[in-house]
Amino acid sequence: MKKIKFLFMSMVAALLVSCGTTSTVPITGRTQRLMVSDEQVLSLSNQQYQEYMKSAKASTNAANTAMVKRVGQRLANAVTTYLNQNGLSADTKNFSWEFNLVQDNQVNAFCMPGGKIVVYEGLLPVTQNEASLAVVLGHEIAHAVAKHSAERLSNEYKNQYGTAIVGAVLSNTGLSQGTQQLIAFGQSLGSQLWTSGFSRKQESEADHMGLVFAAMAGYDPQVATTFWQRMAAQGNGSASLFSDHPSDEKRIKDIQGWMPEALKYYKPVATTTTSATKKATTTKKTTTRKKTTASKKK
């Protein structure tokens, strides 16, 4: 059995050393190894995005649609500036930012590689304000900037190679069929746990980066805590062993830990806040604490 394990690990190690490229994630500095190119990922994602948008229904709420595009573009501008200033201008060519609000009651949003972001209308009553929406969009933008889709696709390739190698090795061991199945199941379970755990790591990384991106764009990152508390109240955040998202409790704790870093980037600017349920808009400073006449109205 030791010989089998050694052979398996040697083959996998040789494969991983010979394939892929190494890159560093902005903000966090984490090193990742990618086995797919940006061009490959963008080609796949653009096809999927176009197919989705053909079936999706755009929101008819003009004010909320404008808010999503405004906040998203402001974040995209801040992120582009950051990348250009930190020697990562080559990465910006992969982004063609697009922000859409669609008719869907789910409390969710998603990002495709290349900067195609979709927000569901059901999310806005929970964000409640532009700063909280910026935290969400910053999180989605972070997935694109950190190349998480390419990383997960690379991991799937690695898992497929690993499974194929294990199968080839086991078929030549003389072990009973039952023992082979048990080993294969254990390898599959371990692979699933590893992939799931890695996804949680990506989600936490997107939380971290998104918090900083929101601050860079002039949105108060401190609203993230109360936003995620509201999200927790939706009852969708408890994490199981195979969950691909952190638990709400861990998420909030981590965000509080990253807050001092995010605040270093925070420079308040004037924002236009649009209600998620009303079409009326009011303009205010993000640093203003005094209640205005408009804010007193119910």
N, C-alpha and C positions, 0 to 999 in steps of 0.2 A: 504493500500500500504506500510506503514511503517513496518507493521508486516511481509509482504512478503520480503521486503528488509533485515530486521533483520534476518529472518530465512535463507535467501540465504547466507548472509555474514557469519553467524554463522557456517553453514555447510561447506562452503569453507574454513574458518579459521581452523576448526577442521581437515579437510582433509590435509591441507598444513602443519599443525603442526605435524601430525602423520606420514607423508611420507617424504622421501628424506634425503639427507645428505648436510651439509654445508661445503663449501670450500672457499678458498681465492685465487683470481687471482694474479699470480706473477706480479711484477712491479707496477701495479695500486693499489693493495690491496683491490679491490672490493670484497664484499662477495656475493656468489651465492649459491642458493639451487637447488640441482640436484635430480631428481626423477628416473634417470636411472644410471646404473653402467657403468664403463669404458668398462667392458667386453661386455655388451649389445651393446653399441655404436660401438665398434670395430668390432664386428661380422657383424653388418649391413653394416658398411662402407667398410669393406674388400670385401664383396660380390658386392657392387655397384662399387667399384674401379676395381675389376677384370672384371666385365662386360664392363665397359667403356674402359679399355685398350684393350679388344678384338676387339673393333670396331675402336679405334683410330689409326691413322697412325703416327708412330714415325718420327721425323724430319730426313731428310737425310743430313742435314748440320752438319758435324762432329764437327767443331769448336764451333758452337753455342750450340750444345748438350753438349759438354765438359764444356763450360762456365757455363751453367745452373747447371750441376752436381757439378762443382767445387765451385761455389758461394754458392749453397745450402748446401753442406756438411760443408763448413767452418762456415756457420751460425749455422747449427745443432750442430757442435762441441762446438761453443761458448755458445749456449743455454744449452746444456747438462752440461757443466762446471758450468754455473751459477746455474742451478737447484741443482746440487750436492753440491755446496758450500753454498746453502741456505736452506738445510734441506729438499729438495724436490726430493731426489734421487729416491724415490719410484715411482714418476711420469714418470721417464725416461724409465721404463720397458714397458710403453705403446707405445713407439715410435720405429718404424722401418723405418727410413727416406729413402725416395725414391724421386728422382727429375727427371722429364721427360719433354722433349720438343716435342710437337706434331704439326703436320701440320694442322694449323687452322689460318685463317686470323683475327680472333677476337682479339681485344686488351684486353686480359684477362688472368687470371690464377686462379687456385682454389686449395684448400687443403682439403683432407679427414682426419678424425680423425686417429691418429696413425702415421701421418707424411708422407702421400702419396700426393705429390704435383705435379701438372701438369701446365706447362707454354705453352701458345699458341704462335706460331711463330709471330703472328701479334703484340705481345706486344714488341718485341725486338727493332723494329725501334723507339719506343717511349722511352724505357729505355735508349738506346744509349750507355750506359756504365755499367760496372760491379757494381759500387756503387749504381746506380739507380735500377738495377736489384736486388741488395741486399735489398733495401728498400721494393720492392714488395715481395720478398721471405720472408723477415722478417715479413711482414704483414701476409702472409699466414701461416707461422710457428706459429705466435701469436694466430691465430684461434685455432690451435691444442693444444697449451700449455694452453690456457685459457679455453679449453673444451667448446667452443661456440656451437658446434653441440649438445653436451649433454644438454646444457642449453636450446637451442631452442626446442629440442625434449621434454624436461621437461615442457617447456611452453605450447607446444601443448597438452600435457596430461592435464595440468591444465585447459586449455581452454575447452577441451572436457568435463572434469568433471563439469566445471562451466555451460556449455551449457545444460548438462543433468540435472543438479540441477534446473536451471531456468525453463526448460520444465516441470519437475515434479511439481514444485511449481505452475506455471501458470495454469496447468491443473486442479488444485483443488481450484481455486480462485473464480470461478463463473463469471469471467470477460468475456466480449464479445470476439468473435474470432478475430475481428479487433484489439481490444486493446491488446490482447495477441500477435498478430503478430507484432504490433508496438513495444511492449516492447522487444520481441525477437530480432527484427531488431536492436534496439538500443543497446542491449547487444552484438550482433554480431559485430556491427560497432565499439563499444568501444573496443572489444577484438582485432579486426583487427588493430586499431590504436595503442593499447598497444603493440601488437606483432611487428608491423612495427617500432615503436619507439624504442623498445628494440633492434631490429636488427641494427638500426642506432647507438645505444650505443655500440654494439659489434664491429661494423666496426670502430668506433672512437677509441675504446680500442685497436683493432688490429693495427691501425695506430700508436698509442702511444707506444705499446710494440714493434712493428716492427722497429720503429725508434731506440729504445734503443738496440734491438738485432743487427741491422746493425752496430751500433757503437761498440758494444761488439766484433763483428767479425773483426773490423778494417776498416770498410768502412765509409767514410765521410758522416754523416747523413745530412749535409747541402745541399746535392744534392736533397733531397726530395722535397724542395720547387719548384725548376725548373722542376723536373719530373712531379709533379702534375699540374704545369702550362701547360706542354705539354699535359698531359692527358685532361685538361680542354679544350684545343684547339681541341680535338677530338670531342667535342660536346656531350659527353655522361654523363656528371656529374651533370646536374641540378636536384635537388631533389624536388619531389612533396610531398604532405602530406603523401602518402603511400609508398614513396621510402624507400628502405632498405639501402641506402647509404647516407652519408652526402653530402651536396652540395660542389662543388669544392672550393668555396670561404671559407666556414666554415672549410673545411678540411685543406686548406693551412694555415688559421689563427691558427687553433689548433696546427698544426705541428710546426709553428714558436714559439708558446707558450711552447711546450715541448722540443724545441731545447737545451736550457741550460742544462736540465737534461741529454739528450742524449750525449751531448758533454763531460760530466763528465766520460762517459764510453769509449770515443773514444781514441784509441791508434793506430795511423797510422802504417800500415805494408805494405810491398811490395805486389802488386797485379799484376796479368796478365790480361790485358784488351783485350777482344776480340770484334771486330766489329760485330754488328748485321747483317751487310750486306756483309761483306767481311770475307774471311777465314784467312787472315793474322793476326798475333798477335804481340803485342809489350809489353814489360815489363817496368813498371814505378813505381815510388813511389807515393802513394796517396797524399803526402804532397808537391810534386814537383810542382812549379809554373812556372818554366822556360820552354819555348817551346823547345822541342827536334827536331832534324832533322826529325825523323819519324813523329812527330805530325804536321809538316809543310806541309807534302806531302798531296795532295788532291787525 
